[in-house]
Amino acid sequence: MKIKINIISLMVVLISIITTSCSLEEDPKYNFNSATVFNDQKTAEAVIMQNYGWLGNANLYGQFLHEGTINNGVYWGRSDGDRLQTTGRYEIYAANSTVSGIWTGFYKVITESNYLINGMASSSLSADYKTRALAHARFLRGFAYFQLANLFGKAVILTEPLTTTNIHNPLSERSLVYDQAVSDLIFAAENLPPTESMRGLATKDAANAFVAKCYWMMANHSQAEGNDAKALYTLAKTYGDKAIGKFALATKFADLWVNHSNSTESIFQINFTDAVGINLRTSFNFGPSNGVRIAALQPSFGNIKIDRAFYDLHRGTYPDDPRLASTYLSRFTNAANGQTSLAYPLFNNTAAGGTNAVPVVYDMFQSAPRKAGSTATNPDYDFASTAIPNNIRNTWNNTTANEKNLNPYNNKMLSTVIATAQYDPKNLIIFRYADLLLLMADVENELDNSGQALIYLNQVLTRARTSVSGAIYPLVQTTLSKEAMRDKIFFERMFELAGEPNLFEDVRRRGTEYLRKVVDLHNNSKSIQYRYNIEVTNNILSGNFRDYIIDNGAVVSEDFLKRNLLLPIPLNEINTNDKIEPADQNFGY
């Protein structure tokens, strides 16, 4: 028999500057008295700001969304009670606490949006203010449903405040979840103001961009299932055209990762602080491990790194791409002792400099000899060659479980200013103009407008190349077939958006065919295979950042890929919601 306490019911409890408690009632109130909140513009505005803040909660973009979506083709996770390791290996499970936290986090946004919508209905505030407040509430609710559809597929659709009479609700299919997201986002696009008082609050143009992205995702999914998706691509174009030109690419790619507060490229962002409030733990997860400190003074643990197979693909494709330096961290200074530390592809060549000398940096990707047949994007290092310094070869051949910095770090997500505790006082862009340009290139390509698709694609490539004077790559693209352009855009999105949120759903939008390309990128890496074989041969069963072959080294089956298209519906939601049965679980879980 199911326990009668639903996770969703727990999300009704509001923790804010306005109220300390809220209970489920037949006539739900946001606070002790709805008039106290929704008939006063100052407190109503605080409710809106608080709900935006929930996106930055630890359950979502503050921490868990980064941890629960490691299996995105770019990241590799360490062993952390198997939570991060199993995620990185595409072996996530329904009882995973991070997955449950993500689900709960989005429903926190949804339930509070519903209370705001309900409160505005009886508010005495001006009609103009109520329209704006409703637009923000529906933007947030639409965004939450958009992400639930992307990540989980099915979801519970709630459009009214929870009460004791509607606490248990069935799952709706993905198409209906997207429909709810589109309905909310279109309302927001029609009613939000063109500008707001601060970045981090949605605007009309941002909402139009999200409607375009929602229809684009729906079109990709439909096309992957063998359907004619022209109507959905046309809708994506209709709304995307409204947002194109309303934002601008940052002049230099590197500028995006220094200060997000006023970037012209930011379509939508979450604002964080290092004070008590909305906290970002990206340096905590992505910063160099073993107590190494970089610009920020907080400890970091290196829980999530960049898969070197992806690094090799990027550098092999575009050898001098200016985005490389901003995306991957391979050289950093330990602020505590001033010493230089290195990570793949850089190593300290002690043979050349002596043990106590200033490190002589050896760029393995550039200098190590390769076997015959090695490709630019998949180096097959010749570890038998004496041209590889002994200490570096010994690192690769190490049979202990020690971490060996064989993967670079994610440079984009690290704090560039002094922070406190484990929190970064930087803002996080979760939708930017380069993303919109690339998705619109995909839309135009699918609608057979190849010329316009090239224009959008080349805007992103040109900005990347001209970010540093004298760079050759990435080259401007000329005529490509429709199929070649589809592939080009798929991987260009990975290169441009590597290390940022939302790549999990991006690499899955075209179904198992393209997810297989991502999995094969890791499994076919010669350096991954080299370390994996050493670990298997020497019975290395544990340790940080082991090099696994995804799907346990077996043939990657279609069912394995299908299972990994979505996160599982959290087990505790199934166990506590009377309208959800185990048979409602996503495929393969």
C-alpha positions, 0 to 999 in steps of 0.5 A: 500500500502506498504511503499517503505523503506525496513529494509534491505536497511537501513542495507547498511549504514556502520558505521566504521573506514573506511567510514562514509556513503554509498548509494544504487547505480546501481554500489554499492561501499563499500566506496567513492572508492573501490580501497581505501579499497579493494586494500590496505591490511590494510584497507581490513583487517579492513573491515574483523575485522569490520564485525566480530565485527557486531556479537557483536553488541547490535542487536545480541550477545551484547544484543538482542539475549539473550533477544529475546530467553528467551523461551529456557527452562532455562531462566525466564524473568521479566516484562519489558514493556511486551517485556521480559515477553511475550518472557519468556511465549512463547507469543512473537509477530511479532512486538516485537522490539527485534526480529526485531533487531535480524533479522536486525543484521544478515542482517547487517553481510550478507550485509557487507559480500556481499560488501566484496566479491564483493570488492575482485573480483576487488581487486589487492591484492594477490590471497592468501590474496583474498582467505583468505578474501573471506573465512572469508566473506563467513564464516560470511555470512554462520554463519548468514544464519545458525542462521536465519534458526535456529531462523526464518526458512525462510529468504531472501537470498542475495548473491550480494550487494543491489542496487536500482534494487534488494532491495525487495526480497522474503523469501526462505524456511528453506531448501534453507536457510540451503543450502546457509549456508552450501555452504558458510561454506564449502567454508570457511572450504576449504579456511580458514587457520588452525590458525589465529592471534587471537581467534575470527577469524574463522579457518578451524577447526571452519568452519568444526565444523559449517558445522557439526552442520548445517547438524546435525540441518538439520538432527534433523529437518528432523527426527522430520518431520518423514523423514529418515535423515541418509544421513544428519547425515552421512554428519554431521559425515564427517565434525565433524570428521574433527574437533574432536580432534582439540580442547580440553575440559578445565580441569575445567568447572569453568575455562570457565567462568573466561577468554575466551581469550585463552581457548582450548575449544573455537571453535568460540567466540566474543571478547568484550571490555568495551571501545567504540566499541563492548560491551557486556551487559550480566551482565546488564541483568543477574546480581542481581537486585535492584542495587546490584553490584557484581565483576563488578562495573556496575549496573545490573537489573536482567532482566533474571534469571534461571527458578527454575524448570530447576535448580531443574531438574539439581540438582535433577539429579546430586546433587553434579555436579560441574557445578552447582556452575558455572551455577547458582548464589544463593549467592553473595556479594553486593560490595557497602556495603559488605552484603551477598544476597541470591536467590533460593534455598538459603534463609536467616533464620532470625528466627535462626540468628535474624534480625540483625545477620549474615545471617543463610543460609537455603538451601531450596532444601536440607532442606525443608520438602517435601510432599509424592510423591515428586521427586528428580527433582521436589520438592513438598515443604510442606509449611504447615510444621513448619519445614520451617522457618516462614519468608521463608514461608511468602516469598513464600506466599507473595501476593504483586507484589514485586520481591522475588528472587525465581529464581537463577541468571545466573552465567556464563554470569556475568563479573568477572573483573571490568567493566565500565558503563553497559558493560563487557570486557569479551569474549563470546564463542558461540560454544565450544568443549563440544557442538561439542562432544555432537552433535557428540554423537547424530550423532553417536547414530543416525547412530547406532554407540552407542559405539562411542556415549558413548565415546563422551558423557562420555568425557563431563560428566567426565570433569564435574565430575572431575572439583572438587575433590571428586564429584560423579556426573555426573556418567559415562554412560554405555549401553543405548538404542538408544531412551534412548541415544537420550533423555539423550543427549537432556537433557545433552546438556541443563545441559552443555550449560545452561545459554549460547547462542543458547539454543533456537534453541537447544531445538526446533531441534527435533520438538514439541515432545521435545519442549513439554518436555521442556514446561512441565518441567516448567508447571509441577513444583510443586513450580511453580504451588504453586506460580501460584495458590497464584497469581491467587487466590489473583489476582496478575496481575503484578509484576516482575517474576510472575510464569505463567503457559505457554500457560495461564494455558490451555492445551498445544496444538500442535498448540501452540508448533508448533507456538513456534518452530520459531520466527516470521518474523518481522512485519516491514519486511513484511510491507516494503518488496514488495516481502513478504506478510502476508501469508508468516509469520511463522505458528501461528503468 
